[in-house]
Amino acid sequence: MTEKNKPKLLDHVRQIIRIKHYRLRTEESYMNWIKRSIFFHNKKHPIEMGEEKIGQFITYLAKNDKVFASTQN
């Protein structure tokens, strides 16, 4: 598959979520978290981020947004 034909990240995630028959609300939630993490890291594609960057986002959520541990997981 060429880069031109490759599905975009959010389209790909949405496709996988639907194959797994997750609820629409779960899909919306996952999409929101992915978008937030991308914007948190100045629109950097998640493939360019390692565990450290993801950890920074989760720490930010815990400290600043008071997100529950279950949501972070």
N, C-alpha and C positions, 0 to 999 in steps of 0.2 A: 504494500500500500504506500503510495507516495504521500509526501507532506501535504500536497494539495487536496488529496482525497481523505486524509486522516481527519476523524471527527474532532471537534474542539473539545476541550476538557469538560466543560459543563454538560455538553451534549452527550459525551461519553459516560460521564457519571450518571446522568439521568437515565440513559439507556440501561446501564447495569442495575440501577435501583428498580427499574420497571421489570426487568427480567426476573429479579428476585421477589417481585410482588410486594414491595414495601408499600406502606400506606402513603397517600398523597402528602399528608402532613409531614411524614418523615422525609420524603423527598424534598419538600420545601425547606425544611429545617437544615438538611445536609447542604443544599445548594446555598442557603444563606451563610452557613459557617464557612464554606469554601470561599465564597465571595469576600467575606469579612477578612479571612486570613490573607487572601491575595492583596486586598487593599491595605491591610496592616503592614505588609511588606512591600509597599510602593509598587503594586501591580506586577510583582515578580511571579512567574509561573511556578506552581508548586513543585514541578520536576527539578527546579533549580534550588529548592530548599532541602536542607537536611533535617535531621532530628533536632538540631539546635534551634533552627528557625521556628519549627513547629512548637518546640518547648517555649520559646519566647512569646509566641502568640497565646498559648495556654496560660502562661504565667500572667500575661497582661489581662486576660479575661478574669482570672481569679482575683487579681489585685484591684483592677479598675472597674470591672463590670459586675463584680461579685457573683460570678457564674458558679452554680453548684458543681460539685465534683462529678456527679452523675452526668451532667451535660458535658463537662470537659472530656470525660471518657468517651 
